[in-house]
């Protein structure tokens, strides 16, 4: 989903929510489902405990990836892209958790972060032992992560954008917030031109990393691939490895 077009729906969120709820009830909405690798990554293993925390006001749970044999002091929150099952980011969450980071994947109402961009409040409150919080999001989820960061600078220590950029209303250029923007050259939805244009809305210290040959859907593990996306010339695993490496380097620098 094009971020600029999606954000214009914010003023119509209530109407959209009602319409989509009716469509979902009728079975007419197809969400991007997690691939087998993502489903496998939702299981606990030797290095990471995977659990869920139910939030009664959401009628939903968020997913927590907790490193074993270490008490994490760094936390990473992921906002999913539009209409993408939150579990699609489990491979990324597992990889980061295996490096000692507490990771929370936060599902959204009707799989649209635009309907509740403040959901990061729950995991932040749940884990007071975390000293450094980084919020991240893919596509529309990234735009809403920007919104959350702009309104909660005292809670957030860093922002990682996955094929995403802020809306003009959430200009972060004067905040001094550490930002890492990851984008892919073959992304047909968040284009290079849009990423370049977003520099003016980010702090001057923002870091940009180009994933050569990557595309939009390879920022997660889901199917079907997003309509309008470009064709990747690298593997999904390769793209994920670059995302993990750059994200770890960024978090270590905070």
N, C-alpha and C positions, 0 to 999 in steps of 0.2 A: 504494500500500500504506500503510495506517495505521501510523505510526511506532511508536506504543506497542505495538500488537499484534505488529509485526515484531520489536521488540527482545526480546519474551518468548521468541522462538525461539533466542536466543543459547545457552542451556543445552542446546539440542537440535541445535546446528549440525552436529555430525558425522553424526547420523542424517539430518538434512535434506539434507546434501550428498550422501550416498549415494543417497537416494531420488531427488533431482533429477538426479543423474548418470545413473541408470538410465532415468529418464523422458526425459532429453535424448537418450540413446542410442536410445531407441525412437521419437524424433521427436514426442513428445506435448507438449513445452513450447513455447509461442509467446512469443518475446521481442519487446519493442517495438523495431521496426527503425528505423533512421535514415531521415528523409525526404530527398528529392532535394537540398534546400538544405544539409543536413548532409553528405551525400556530396560535394557540390561543395566545401564548406569544408575537406574533408580533403586538398585539393590545394594545393601550394605556389603562390605567386603573386608579384607584384612586391614585396609588403611582408613576406611571412611564408614561412618554410621549414617545411614539415610533414614530420616524420620519425617513426620509431618506434624504441624501445629495447627489445630483447629481454631478458627476465629468465628465465634458465634454470630457476630454482626455481619460477617461476610457469607455465612453458611458455606464456607470453604476452608480448606487448609492450605498453608504454604509449606514448601518442602525445604528441609534443612539437611545440609551435608556437613557433618562434623568430623574433623580429623581425629583419629584415634591416637592414643599415647602422647598427646600434646594438648595443652590448654591454649586454644587460639586467642590471640589478641587483635587480629585483623578480621574484618567481616566484609563480605561482598554480596550485594543484593542485585538480583537480575529481574528486570521487567521484560516480559515476553513481547514479541512483535504482535501486530494486529491479527486476530483470528488464528493464532498459533497456540497449540497446546503447550502449557508451561513446561511439561516434561521434556520437550524438545531440546531444552538447554541443559539436560542432565549430564551429558558428556563433558561439557565445559565446567559444570559445577564439580563433578568428580575430580577432574584434573587439577583444579585450583585447591580443592579440599585436601587432596593428597600432598599438597605443598604446605599444609598447615593453616589454611584459611577457612574460616566458617563461611559457608555459602548458603544463601537463602534465595530460592526461586519463588517469586510471588505471582500466583495466578491472578487474573483480573476478571471482573464481572463481564460475562459474555465474551471473554478473551479480548477485551479492548481496554488498554491502560488509560485511555482518555476518560473512561467512566469513573476512575478512582485513582488518581495519581498519587494520593497520600498513603498508599498501603505500606510503604516502607516504614512507617511509624511503628507498626506492630513488631517486626523483628528487632528493630533498634531498641525498643522498650523491653523486649523479652530477654535480650542478652546484654546486660549492663557491663559485663566483663570485657566486652570488645572495646578497644581503645581507638581503633581506626576503622571508620566505615567508608566504603567506596560503593557508590550506586552506579548501576549500569543498565543499559536497555538496548534492545534491538529494534531498529526502525521506529515505528510509532512508540514503542516502549521506551526507546532512547529519548525521544522528544519529551515524554512524560517524566523520565528520570531527570531531565534538565529542569523541568518545572518544579519537581520536588526539591532538587538541589538549590534552585534559586530562592525558594521559600523557606529552606531549612539549612542555611549555611552553617549554623552552629552545631548541626548534627552530622554533617557530611564532610569528609576529608578529601574526597576525590571523586571524579566522574569518568567513567569509561563508556564511550559511545560506539555502538556496533552498527555501522551503516545508518547513522542517525545524526541529527543536529537540532538545535533549539528553535522554537518559534520566536519570532521577533518580540513577542510579549515577555519572553523569558531570557532576554539578553543577559549573558553572563560575563560580558567583556570587562566590566568594572569590578568583578568580585574577587579576583585573585585565586579562585578555586583551581587546583590542579586538574587538568583535563587531558585525557588521551582519546583521540578520535581514530578509530580503525575503519577503513573503507576498502572496498575491493574494486579492481579495475573493470571487471566484467559485470558489475552490478547494474541491472537495467532499471532499478527502482530508486535507489539513492545514488545519483550520478556524481561523477567527479566534479562537474560544474557546481552542483549543489553543495558538495563538501567544501570546495574552495570558497564559495560564497559565505559559508557558515563561519569562516575564520573571523569575520568582523563581529560575530556575536559571542565569541569565546575569548577568554583571557589571552593576552599576548604570549603567555608562556605555554599555551596549549601545544600538545604534541600530536603529530599526525603520522599515521603509519599506513602505507599502501600495501595491500595484499595483491600482488600481481597474479592475475589469472583467476582470482576468486569471484564469487557472485553473491547475491543477496541471500538466497536460501541456505547457503553453506555456512552462515553464521549460527545455524542451529542444525538439528537433526530431525527434519520433518518432511512429510510428503502430503500432498503433491507439492512440487516446486511452485513458488509464487508466479502467477501469470504475469508476463511482461518482463521477467527476469532474464538476464543474459546467461550465456552458457559458460560454465566454469571450465578452465583448462588445467586446473589442479584438482586434487582429490579433496573431499570434504575433510578427511583426516588431516591433510596438509594444512588447510585453512585453519582448522581448529588448533593445530599445533602452534601456528603463528599467533593466533589470538591469545592463547595461554601464555606463550613466552613473553609477548609484549605487555600483557596485563600484569604478570608477575614482576617484570622489571619496573613497571610503573608503580605498583603497590610498594615495592621495596624502596622506592625513592621518596615515599611520603614521610 
